[in-house]
Amino acid sequence: MKERFEELFKILKLDRKVSPWSQRDTFEKRHSELVKEIEEIKLAIQNKDTENLKEEIGDSLWDLMCVMVVAEEKELFTAKEVIEGAIEKIKRRKPWIFTGEKITIEDEARLWQIAKAKEKQNKQ
């Protein structure tokens, strides 16, 4: 899967380099496209249409990755930093999944909220 993810990212970077249409992409344009794709995911879920759901998730991934390509191009942050940030956030918010510790759904919700509050406090 890692290779396929990297291949997709390279394709999107190439697209940005050689396609005049893709070169006009902005965060705002990608946001608009992403909102549309998320709505299509919602409809696929409501319709229990797994084939369409798979396609719409792919379209959403495409749009998200295009945002990362634009961000890298503008030297704002890298895709690697985004992925590392997501991994670290999961580790902070759900440490028990790595230890095998069994917790209740109530404890999980409580610990999640505590972790989010700490993150918010640390940002201030």
QUICORSUL-V645861 format. One line per field, one symbol per residue. psi: psi as a letter, one per 40 degrees, with the letter a starting at -180 (. if undefined). A space follows every 50 residues. Layout:
psi=???
//
This chain:
psi=dddddddddddddddddehddddeiiddddddddddddddddddddefgd dddddddddddddddddddddddefdiidddddddddddddddfddeeee hhiiddddddddddddddddddd.
//
